[in-house]
Amino acid sequence: MRRLFQGIRDYFKLEHALFLIPICGFALYDSVFQSFSSILGVLTDAYPDVSVTTIQLIISIPPMASIPGTLLAGFLSAYIRKKRIAQFALCVIFIGGTIPVVFRNPTIYAMFACCVCVGVGQGLLHPMANAFICQTWSDEQRGKALGFKQSFNFIGDALVALCVGYLALAHWGNAFLVYLGVIPIFILTQVLFPAGELEKKLVSRESKLDGVKALFRPRMVYLLALFFFAMMFLYVFNTNIAMLVKSRGLGTTADVSKISFTVSVVSFLLGILYGGISKKLGRFTLTTGFFFLASGMLVASFGPSLEVIALGGVLFGVGLGIQQISTIFYVSKTVEKSLVTIAISVTVSFISLGATLSPIVINGLQEIVFGATAPNQALLIAGVGYIALMLIEGLSTLTRRQKSTAREDEEGLEALDELDD
């Protein structure tokens, strides 16, 4: 038993652990706006003259606005220290997030301004946390730090969603009081967060386009395409699982929320254990993640009962936890340290684009293949898509491993020849 507790303590032991405190704060606020979906119904009453589609834009604007923010973060990182970019992002999020608190009855345009500010701030903040982790820790420690950060992101979103629901009971604008939490995170960033390194410029008078060539190497381009489609398929589960349960008459919104909660818990646990998992699976970590995602999608698609669909949710949660962390982990190991921030920024932009295009592409494929759209068909297409990604990534991993083995054998033979000489 003592050896077990010793092993657990050693697993959670991490160098520079205090740096994770502000980083977990970043993780909390770089995607928190999705937690406000629970007040959309109240907003339709607050803005009776505004269409439902326009109200729904309040949730969809921040992810779109985060794309230019993410790209801007990558560009600025060559000129401004990461600490200052993160603090500026927190200020933008705070200003935008507190608009409904300061103005008790804001116009719909003021709400759009709130969404844009929060979105741009989230876009600026997200690459900073991941880039700092990738430049501070290496190998297994990096995997652990990314996993811990992602786990806090999952559990933080759930806690914020709970706070939003209770705060909005008196007045919907009170839900935005959660953005007051940005203040202590800003202070902790000032006290605990190091300045960070300046990134390598993609284009300069001295090196010309060397930075661009170093960033968009073949392996990086492959990962951008891989994660673009991976996020496109991933988004299908979130946008179709509720409709699947409703269309089959298997449960209520409460039952759907239980499935979503289960996915969050499983992904949270995967985040904590990711360092050990990636150490065991090695290069096949992402391939394994795609396998679980494909299994989850297909089980949910053909699930005849709520219990089977929930099982699909568990499998999906395992794959989700692996894919979300592996995205940053793989990219960080592909480029040199001085290009990590811009590489993550470009990757996150491609991922956001994949999520945005997901409904259009998946519904279009359904029309072509089935002649109509249905939630189970969308999940089926996503499952088949993940099988394709699993095969592609698996073959790519085998090829790279064979090349690496051949290179090591060649170096060993050269060393023996030198000894003979």
C-alpha positions as CSV (number, residue, x, y, z in Angstrom):
1,M,0.0,0.0,0.0
2,R,2.8,2.4,0.9
3,R,4.4,1.7,-2.5
4,L,1.1,2.5,-4.2
5,F,0.8,5.9,-2.5
6,Q,4.5,6.5,-3.3
7,G,3.8,5.8,-7.0
8,I,0.7,8.2,-7.0
9,R,2.8,10.9,-5.3
10,D,5.6,10.5,-7.8
11,Y,3.1,10.7,-10.7
12,F,1.7,14.0,-9.6
13,K,5.1,15.4,-8.7
14,L,5.8,18.2,-11.2
15,E,8.7,20.7,-11.5
16,H,7.6,24.4,-11.4
17,A,4.2,23.3,-10.1
18,L,3.4,26.9,-9.0
19,F,3.3,28.0,-12.7
20,L,0.3,25.8,-13.1
21,I,-1.8,28.0,-10.9
22,P,-2.2,30.9,-13.3
23,I,-2.2,28.5,-16.3
24,C,-5.2,26.7,-14.8
25,G,-6.8,30.1,-14.5
26,F,-6.2,30.7,-18.2
27,A,-7.8,27.2,-18.9
28,L,-10.9,28.3,-17.0
29,Y,-11.5,31.5,-19.0
30,D,-10.3,30.5,-22.5
31,S,-13.5,28.7,-23.2
32,V,-15.9,29.7,-20.4
33,F,-18.5,31.5,-22.6
34,Q,-19.9,28.1,-23.8
35,S,-21.2,27.7,-20.2
36,F,-23.7,30.5,-20.8
37,S,-25.9,28.4,-23.1
38,S,-28.2,27.7,-20.2
39,I,-29.4,31.4,-20.2
40,L,-30.3,31.5,-23.9
41,G,-34.0,30.8,-23.0
42,V,-34.1,33.7,-20.6
43,L,-32.5,36.0,-23.2
44,T,-35.3,35.3,-25.6
45,D,-37.6,36.8,-23.0
46,A,-35.3,39.7,-22.4
47,Y,-35.1,40.5,-26.1
48,P,-38.7,39.7,-27.4
49,D,-38.2,41.6,-30.6
50,V,-35.0,39.7,-31.5
51,S,-35.1,36.5,-33.4
52,V,-34.1,33.2,-31.8
53,T,-31.3,32.8,-34.5
54,T,-29.9,36.2,-33.5
55,I,-30.0,35.2,-29.8
56,Q,-28.1,32.0,-30.6
57,L,-25.3,34.1,-32.1
58,I,-24.4,35.2,-28.6
59,I,-22.9,31.7,-28.1
60,S,-21.5,31.2,-31.5
61,I,-19.8,34.6,-31.9
62,P,-17.0,34.0,-29.3
63,P,-15.6,30.9,-31.1
64,M,-15.5,32.8,-34.4
65,A,-14.0,35.9,-32.9
66,S,-11.3,33.8,-31.2
67,I,-9.8,32.8,-34.6
68,P,-8.3,36.3,-35.4
69,G,-7.4,36.6,-31.7
70,T,-5.5,33.3,-31.8
71,L,-3.6,34.2,-35.0
72,L,-2.8,37.7,-33.4
73,A,-1.4,35.9,-30.3
74,G,1.0,33.9,-32.5
75,F,2.1,37.1,-34.4
76,L,2.6,39.2,-31.2
77,S,4.6,36.5,-29.4
78,A,7.6,37.4,-31.5
79,Y,7.5,41.0,-30.2
80,I,5.8,40.9,-26.8
81,R,6.4,38.6,-23.8
82,K,3.8,35.9,-23.2
83,K,3.0,37.3,-19.7
84,R,2.0,40.7,-21.1
85,I,-0.1,39.1,-23.9
86,A,-1.9,37.0,-21.3
87,Q,-2.6,39.9,-19.0
88,F,-3.9,42.0,-22.0
89,A,-6.1,39.1,-22.9
90,L,-7.5,38.9,-19.4
91,C,-8.2,42.6,-19.5
92,V,-10.1,42.3,-22.8
93,I,-12.1,39.3,-21.4
94,F,-12.9,41.3,-18.2
95,I,-14.1,44.4,-20.0
96,G,-16.3,42.4,-22.4
97,G,-17.6,39.9,-19.8
98,T,-18.7,42.6,-17.4
99,I,-20.7,44.7,-19.9
100,P,-24.0,43.0,-18.9
101,V,-23.1,43.6,-15.2
102,V,-22.4,47.3,-15.6
103,F,-25.3,47.9,-17.9
104,R,-28.3,46.1,-16.4
105,N,-30.3,46.1,-19.6
106,P,-27.8,46.3,-22.5
107,T,-29.0,46.4,-26.1
108,I,-28.5,43.4,-28.3
109,Y,-25.6,45.2,-30.0
110,A,-23.9,45.7,-26.6
111,M,-24.2,42.0,-26.1
112,F,-22.6,41.4,-29.4
113,A,-19.7,43.7,-28.3
114,C,-19.5,41.6,-25.1
115,C,-19.2,38.4,-27.2
116,V,-16.6,39.8,-29.6
117,C,-14.4,41.1,-26.7
118,V,-14.6,37.8,-24.9
119,G,-13.9,35.8,-28.1
120,V,-10.9,37.9,-29.0
121,G,-9.6,37.6,-25.4
122,Q,-10.1,33.9,-25.4
123,G,-8.2,33.6,-28.7
124,L,-5.3,35.6,-27.3
125,L,-5.2,33.6,-24.0
126,H,-5.5,30.0,-25.2
127,P,-2.2,29.7,-27.0
128,M,-0.3,31.4,-24.1
129,A,-1.1,28.7,-21.6
130,N,-0.3,25.8,-24.0
131,A,2.9,27.5,-25.4
132,F,4.2,28.2,-21.9
133,I,3.7,24.6,-20.9
134,C,5.4,23.3,-24.0
135,Q,8.4,25.6,-23.5
136,T,8.7,24.9,-19.7
137,W,8.3,21.2,-19.6
138,S,9.5,18.4,-21.9
139,D,8.6,14.8,-22.7
140,E,6.6,13.1,-20.0
141,Q,6.4,16.2,-17.7
142,R,5.0,18.1,-20.7
143,G,2.3,15.5,-21.2
144,K,1.4,15.6,-17.5
145,A,1.2,19.4,-17.4
146,L,-1.0,19.5,-20.5
147,G,-3.2,16.8,-19.0
148,F,-3.6,18.6,-15.7
149,K,-4.4,21.9,-17.5
150,Q,-7.0,20.2,-19.7
151,S,-8.6,18.4,-16.7
152,F,-9.0,21.7,-14.9
153,N,-10.6,23.0,-18.1
154,F,-13.2,20.3,-18.1
155,I,-14.0,20.5,-14.4
156,G,-13.9,24.3,-14.5
157,D,-16.4,24.5,-17.3
158,A,-18.8,22.3,-15.3
159,L,-18.4,24.5,-12.2
160,V,-18.8,27.7,-14.1
161,A,-22.0,26.3,-15.8
162,L,-23.4,25.6,-12.3
163,C,-22.5,29.1,-11.1
164,V,-24.1,30.7,-14.2
165,G,-27.3,28.9,-13.6
166,Y,-27.7,30.0,-10.0
167,L,-26.5,33.5,-10.5
168,A,-29.0,34.0,-13.3
169,L,-32.0,33.1,-11.1
170,A,-32.4,36.7,-9.9
171,H,-31.4,38.5,-13.2
172,W,-29.8,37.0,-16.2
173,G,-27.1,39.7,-16.2
174,N,-25.8,38.4,-12.8
175,A,-24.5,35.3,-14.6
176,F,-21.7,37.5,-16.0
177,L,-20.4,38.1,-12.5
178,V,-18.3,35.0,-13.0
179,Y,-15.9,37.3,-15.0
180,L,-15.0,39.0,-11.7
181,G,-12.8,35.9,-11.2
182,V,-10.5,37.3,-13.9
183,I,-9.1,39.8,-11.3
184,P,-7.4,37.3,-9.0
185,I,-6.1,35.4,-12.0
186,F,-4.6,38.7,-13.3
187,I,-2.9,39.2,-9.9
188,L,-1.6,35.6,-9.8
189,T,-0.2,36.0,-13.3
190,Q,1.7,39.1,-12.2
191,V,3.1,37.3,-9.2
192,L,3.7,33.7,-10.4
193,F,4.0,33.8,-14.2
194,P,7.4,34.4,-15.7
195,A,7.8,36.8,-18.6
196,G,8.3,34.0,-21.2
197,E,10.5,33.9,-24.2
198,L,10.1,35.8,-27.5
199,E,9.2,33.6,-30.4
200,K,11.2,33.4,-33.6
201,K,9.9,35.8,-36.3
202,L,8.4,34.0,-39.3
203,V,9.7,36.6,-41.7
204,S,12.6,39.0,-41.1
205,R,15.2,40.9,-43.1
206,E,18.0,38.6,-42.0
207,S,16.4,35.1,-42.2
208,K,13.8,36.0,-44.9
209,L,11.3,33.1,-45.0
210,D,13.2,30.7,-42.9
211,G,10.7,30.9,-40.1
212,V,7.8,30.1,-42.4
213,K,9.7,27.1,-43.8
214,A,10.6,25.9,-40.3
215,L,6.9,26.2,-39.3
216,F,5.2,24.6,-42.3
217,R,7.3,21.6,-42.6
218,P,5.6,18.5,-44.1
219,R,4.9,16.9,-40.6
220,M,3.2,20.2,-39.4
221,V,1.1,20.4,-42.6
222,Y,0.0,16.8,-42.1
223,L,-1.0,17.5,-38.4
224,L,-3.0,20.6,-39.4
225,A,-5.0,18.6,-41.9
226,L,-5.4,15.7,-39.5
227,F,-6.7,17.8,-36.6
228,F,-8.9,19.9,-38.9
229,F,-10.9,16.8,-39.8
230,A,-10.6,15.4,-36.3
231,M,-12.4,18.4,-34.9
232,M,-14.9,18.4,-37.7
233,F,-15.9,14.8,-36.7
234,L,-15.6,15.5,-33.0
235,Y,-18.1,18.3,-33.1
236,V,-20.8,15.9,-34.5
237,F,-21.3,14.3,-31.1
238,N,-22.0,17.6,-29.3
239,T,-24.4,18.8,-31.9
240,N,-26.4,15.6,-32.4
241,I,-26.5,13.6,-29.2
242,A,-29.5,15.5,-27.7
243,M,-31.4,15.2,-31.0
244,L,-30.6,11.5,-31.2
245,V,-32.1,10.8,-27.7
246,K,-35.1,13.0,-28.5
247,S,-35.8,11.4,-31.9
248,R,-35.8,7.9,-30.5
249,G,-37.9,8.9,-27.5
250,L,-35.3,7.5,-25.1
251,G,-35.1,10.3,-22.5
252,T,-35.4,13.9,-21.5
253,T,-32.9,16.8,-21.5
254,A,-32.0,15.7,-18.0
255,D,-30.9,12.3,-19.4
256,V,-28.8,14.1,-22.1
257,S,-27.2,16.2,-19.4
258,K,-26.2,13.0,-17.6
259,I,-24.5,11.7,-20.8
260,S,-22.7,15.1,-21.2
261,F,-21.6,15.0,-17.5
262,T,-20.3,11.5,-18.0
263,V,-18.3,12.6,-21.0
264,S,-16.8,15.4,-19.0
265,V,-15.9,13.2,-16.0
266,V,-14.2,10.6,-18.3
267,S,-12.3,13.3,-20.2
268,F,-11.3,14.8,-16.9
269,L,-9.8,11.5,-15.6
270,L,-8.0,11.0,-19.0
271,G,-6.5,14.4,-18.6
272,I,-5.1,13.5,-15.2
273,L,-3.7,10.2,-16.5
274,Y,-2.5,11.4,-19.9
275,G,1.1,11.6,-18.9
276,G,1.2,7.9,-18.0
277,I,-1.0,6.9,-20.9
278,S,1.2,8.6,-23.5
279,K,4.3,7.0,-21.9
280,K,2.7,3.5,-22.3
281,L,1.3,4.0,-25.8
282,G,4.1,6.1,-27.2
283,R,3.6,7.2,-30.8
284,F,0.3,5.3,-31.0
285,T,-1.4,7.5,-28.4
286,L,-3.4,9.5,-30.9
287,T,-4.2,6.4,-33.0
288,T,-5.7,4.9,-29.9
289,G,-7.7,8.1,-29.2
290,F,-9.2,7.9,-32.7
291,F,-10.2,4.3,-32.1
292,F,-12.2,5.2,-29.0
293,L,-13.8,8.2,-30.8
294,A,-14.8,6.0,-33.7
295,S,-16.2,3.3,-31.3
296,G,-18.1,5.9,-29.3
297,M,-19.7,7.5,-32.4
298,L,-20.7,4.1,-33.9
299,V,-22.1,2.7,-30.6
300,A,-24.2,5.9,-30.0
301,S,-25.4,5.8,-33.7
302,F,-26.7,2.3,-33.4
303,G,-27.6,2.4,-29.7
304,P,-31.2,1.0,-29.2
305,S,-31.4,2.3,-25.6
306,L,-30.2,5.2,-23.4
307,E,-27.8,2.9,-21.6
308,V,-26.0,1.9,-24.9
309,I,-25.8,5.5,-26.0
310,A,-24.4,6.4,-22.6
311,L,-21.7,3.7,-23.2
312,G,-21.0,5.4,-26.5
313,G,-20.5,8.6,-24.5
314,V,-18.0,6.9,-22.2
315,L,-16.0,5.7,-25.2
316,F,-16.3,9.1,-26.7
317,G,-15.0,10.7,-23.5
318,V,-11.9,8.6,-23.5
319,G,-11.1,9.5,-27.1
320,L,-12.0,13.2,-26.4
321,G,-9.5,13.4,-23.6
322,I,-6.7,11.8,-25.7
323,Q,-7.4,13.9,-28.8
324,Q,-7.7,17.3,-27.0
325,I,-4.3,17.0,-25.3
326,S,-2.5,15.1,-28.1
327,T,-3.3,18.0,-30.4
328,I,-1.1,20.4,-28.5
329,F,1.4,17.7,-27.5
330,Y,2.0,16.5,-31.0
331,V,2.3,20.0,-32.5
332,S,4.8,21.1,-29.7
333,K,7.1,18.1,-30.6
334,T,7.0,18.9,-34.3
335,V,8.4,22.4,-34.3
336,E,11.3,24.0,-32.6
337,K,10.7,25.7,-29.2
338,S,11.0,29.2,-30.7
339,L,8.0,28.5,-32.9
340,V,5.7,26.8,-30.5
341,T,3.3,29.7,-29.8
342,I,2.7,30.5,-33.5
343,A,2.4,26.8,-34.3
344,I,-0.3,26.3,-31.6
345,S,-2.1,29.5,-32.8
346,V,-2.3,28.2,-36.4
347,T,-3.4,24.8,-35.1
348,V,-6.1,26.2,-32.9
349,S,-7.3,28.3,-35.8
350,F,-7.6,25.3,-38.1
351,I,-9.4,23.4,-35.3
352,S,-11.9,26.3,-34.8
353,L,-12.5,26.3,-38.6
354,G,-13.1,22.6,-38.6
355,A,-15.7,23.0,-35.8
356,T,-17.4,25.9,-37.6
357,L,-17.7,23.9,-40.9
358,S,-18.7,20.7,-39.2
359,P,-22.6,21.1,-39.5
360,I,-22.3,22.2,-43.1
361,V,-20.0,19.4,-44.3
362,I,-21.6,16.6,-42.3
363,N,-25.1,17.5,-43.3
364,G,-24.0,17.8,-46.9
365,L,-22.5,14.3,-46.7
366,Q,-25.7,13.0,-45.3
367,E,-27.7,14.4,-48.2
368,I,-25.3,12.8,-50.7
369,V,-25.1,9.4,-49.0
370,F,-28.6,9.0,-47.4
371,G,-30.7,11.6,-49.2
372,A,-31.8,13.1,-45.9
373,T,-30.4,14.3,-42.5
374,A,-30.8,12.5,-39.1
375,P,-28.7,12.5,-35.9
376,N,-27.8,8.8,-36.1
377,Q,-26.6,9.2,-39.7
378,A,-24.4,12.2,-38.7
379,L,-22.8,10.1,-35.9
380,L,-22.3,7.2,-38.3
381,I,-20.5,9.4,-40.8
382,A,-18.3,10.8,-38.0
383,G,-17.5,7.3,-36.8
384,V,-16.5,6.2,-40.3
385,G,-14.4,9.4,-40.6
386,Y,-12.6,8.6,-37.4
387,I,-11.9,5.0,-38.6
388,A,-10.2,6.6,-41.7
389,L,-8.2,9.0,-39.5
390,M,-7.2,6.1,-37.3
391,L,-5.9,4.1,-40.3
392,I,-4.1,7.2,-41.7
393,E,-2.4,8.1,-38.4
394,G,-1.6,4.4,-37.7
395,L,0.1,3.9,-41.0
396,S,1.9,7.2,-40.7
397,T,3.2,6.2,-37.2
398,L,4.4,2.8,-38.5
399,T,6.2,4.4,-41.4
400,R,7.9,7.0,-39.2
401,R,8.9,4.2,-36.7
402,Q,10.4,2.1,-39.4
403,K,12.4,5.0,-40.8
404,S,13.6,5.8,-37.3
405,T,14.6,2.2,-36.7
406,A,16.4,2.1,-40.1
407,R,18.2,5.4,-39.2
408,E,19.3,4.0,-35.9
409,D,20.6,0.8,-37.5
410,E,22.5,2.8,-40.0
411,E,24.1,5.0,-37.3
412,G,25.0,1.8,-35.4
413,L,26.7,0.3,-38.4
414,E,28.7,3.5,-39.0
415,A,29.8,3.5,-35.3
416,L,31.0,-0.1,-35.7
417,D,32.9,0.8,-38.9
418,E,34.6,3.6,-37.0
419,L,35.6,1.2,-34.2
420,D,37.0,-1.3,-36.8
421,D,39.1,1.5,-38.3
